[in-house]
Structure formats: structure tokens, C-alpha cells
Amino acid sequence: MLIIVLAVLVVLTLLATAVATSAERAIRAAQADADRFQSELAMTGTRETLLFLLATQRQTIAGLTVNESDASASATPPGENDDPDGFTALPVGNEIRLDSTPYQGLAQTRFALQDDRGLLSVNWAGSILRFALYKSLDVPDGDWNGLDAKRLDYQDPDDLHRLNGAEKAQYQREGLPPPTNRTLTTPLELRRIPGWNKILADMDDARLLSTLTLAQTVDLNINTAPAPLLELLPGLSPQNAARMTELRRAAPFLSIRQAQETFGITPVFEEVLSLFAIPSGNLILWDERSGARRLLHWTLTPLETDGPPWRIDYEVTLPRGNESDQAVVGTPQTPLFAQPDQAGERQ
């Protein structure tokens, strides 16, 4: 009898252990699902808040303003060359920078905004910047015109073969999908073009999307361009490009000529430089806990009548990078990003 009782106790103990283990596993799974849901909710909330700000708040030379009424009150009084309604392009002090500076969003979400004019437009930039890009990627100068020809052949609606270009037959020989004969949809599509697929092979998607754009802009915004792109400017050394990005964090450049004289940019190339953003760019979102990381390209459409005043051109899921190593400058100065009160606390 004693042996039977002991056996029953052992069985019951094993059953209890199994139930406890299963319950613990279920609780952990439920908590992970809840964390993923909260992460997704915070990323979506951060995304929609920023799109709202982009569509409703004005931009200055320093970036996207927030709390416009407070900023206007503290801004420098408009001068004779400013907008008659009192708006000025001068910084007001509360802007979200558009140069991929990381900020704190909702909950554990981080974000960064990048102006399209701070990137290189492969379809619109002049030969000065395009050829400087090819040189930085160690492309022999004899291949530069061929890269341009292949890019144009890929997008034009005909099958005519440009000099050093590529049409359907060459794509078939190289085992590549045929050219779409339409405008590129994302910079990532460059990987499908002969020649381009080789020079971009060592560039991951995140770096490619933070270097190239398809926006219709011919110049480069020295207030938002990352240092590797500033280095493409004739006469600008890598050291001075790094100095430019450091100095503009304290105050944006107010004059192209001043930047040229201070940092040694060749004056003849002034036409490829700008100080102002355009109404399109990248929004990068990531979450510290889940590791989720996304990039979406937005374009403002204020004249849209049947939809929101913005358009999402494409959205890309990126592998997790080194975002945790980036110092977040803080939370934008707007109640839209205020953290909820903790239990038992009042703001």
C-alpha cells in the first residue's frame, strides 16, 4: 500500500510540475505577445504623429517646428524680406532636425527624419555629384557614363539601346529580371540593373536608403546631408565634412557662401548646394525591446482632395543595426509625444 501511495504522489508531483511549466511558458508567450503589441502600437502612434506634424507644421532652416504658437512668440521678429504673415525661415529653437538625428518617440520607440534633399538623387542630381559618388565607390571613370546609360535604359519605355547601356538581352545573359521600362520605385531597385548590382553589392539596404533617393531634386542640402555625402562635394575633405555635421547641430548654416569659405568647398559648385529641405524624405522607426526596424518614404500632398495630405511611397523592413549605440537627443518639445502618467502620479 505504501508503495502505491508513493507512486501516486510521484505521479501527482510530475503532473503538477508539468502544469506549472506549461503555465509559465504560456505566461511568457502571452507577455511576449503583449510586448510585441505594445511595441507595434507605439511605432504606429509615433509614425502617425510625425506624419501629422509634417503635414501641419512649417519647416525652418533648422528642421520641422513643433508647438508653432509657442515658437512664433519666441522667434525673432520678421524682417523686411520675411513672409508678410510673419513666418520666417530662421530657426525658432524647437525643431526636429531632418538629418537622421535620433529622437525618443512614444514608449520605447525611437525615430529619425531625413530630408530627401540631404540625399543624392540618382535620377536628377547633376553629373558633379553622380560622378563623385561613382568615384567614392571605386568605379573606374571609364564606366561612369555606362552606369548612367544602364540606369536610363532600365527606366525608359522603349527597347532602344544607349551606348554602353543595357536592354532585355543583356539582362537575360546575366540572369537578371528584365528592365521594367518605368521609373524606379525605390533606390533598392538599382540592385536589379547590370553594373549597379556590382557597385552596390557591399552596401546594405540601410546604407543604400540613407544615401540615395528618387526625389526630384538636383542639389544637396548642407544642413541635412550626412557626412559621407558631404564628402562628395569638390574641395571638401572628410575632416571638414565631419566638422560641418558637428557644427550644424548647434546652429544650422544660414549662408552657402559662408559654408564654402569656412570649409573649403569649391565656389564654382554653388549651384548644387541648398540650405532648405523639400516636402519628402525618410522616416526611420525602431524599437529597443523588440528590435523591429522600419523605413518609410513619405511625400507631402497638401492639394490631395480624397485622402490625407501625405503619401507613403514605400516601406521597408530593415535588419536591426546599431541604433542602441546612437545617442538620442531627447523627446520633441510637444505634448503629442508626452509619456503617459505612471500609476499614482500626476503631471
BELRA-V652710 format. One record per pair of residues at least 12 apart in sequence whose C-alpha atoms are under 6 Angstrom apart, sorted by sequence separation. I is the first residue (numbers start at 1). J is the second residue. D is the distance in whole Angstrom. If there is no record, write none. Layout:
I|J|D / I|J|D
//
This chain:
100|112|5 / 283|295|6 / 299|311|5 / 100|113|5 / 283|296|5 / 298|311|6 / 100|114|5 / 227|241|5 / 282|296|6 / 298|312|5 / 98|113|5 / 99|114|5 / 150|165|4 / 227|242|6 / 282|297|5 / 297|312|6 / 298|313|6 / 98|114|5 / 149|165|5 / 150|166|5 / 281|297|6 / 297|313|5 / 75|92|5 / 98|115|5 / 281|298|6 / 297|314|6 / 146|164|5 / 280|298|6 / 296|314|6 / 146|165|6 / 280|299|4 / 296|315|4 / 295|315|6 / 71|92|6 / 279|300|6 / 295|316|5 / 294|316|6 / 240|263|6 / 294|317|5 / 157|181|5 / 294|318|6 / 154|179|5 / 156|181|5 / 293|318|5 / 155|181|4 / 156|182|6 / 154|181|6 / 155|182|4 / 61|89|6 / 155|183|5 / 236|264|6 / 60|89|4 / 61|90|6 / 62|91|5 / 65|94|6 / 223|252|6 / 235|264|6 / 236|265|5 / 291|320|6 / 60|90|6 / 65|95|4 / 235|265|5 / 60|91|6 / 64|95|5 / 235|266|5 / 63|95|5 / 64|96|5 / 234|266|6 / 63|96|5 / 63|97|5 / 63|98|6 / 221|273|6 / 223|275|6 / 219|272|4 / 220|273|5 / 221|274|5 / 222|275|6 / 219|273|5 / 220|274|6 / 221|275|5 / 46|105|6 / 46|106|6 / 42|106|5 / 43|109|6 / 121|212|6 / 119|211|5 / 120|212|5 / 121|213|5 / 124|216|6 / 119|212|5 / 120|213|6 / 121|214|5 / 124|217|6 / 125|218|4 / 119|213|6 / 124|218|5 / 132|232|5 / 118|220|5 / 117|220|5 / 118|221|5 / 117|221|5 / 118|224|5 / 118|225|4 / 99|224|4 / 98|224|6 / 117|277|6 / 115|277|6 / 116|280|6 / 116|281|4 / 115|281|5 / 114|281|6 / 114|282|5 / 113|282|6 / 113|283|5 / 112|283|6 / 112|284|5 / 111|284|5 / 111|285|5 / 110|285|6 / 110|286|5 / 109|286|6 / 109|287|5 / 108|287|6 / 62|252|6 / 61|276|6 / 103|328|5 / 102|328|5 / 103|329|6 / 104|330|6 / 103|330|5 / 104|331|5 / 103|331|6 / 106|337|6 / 67|334|6
//
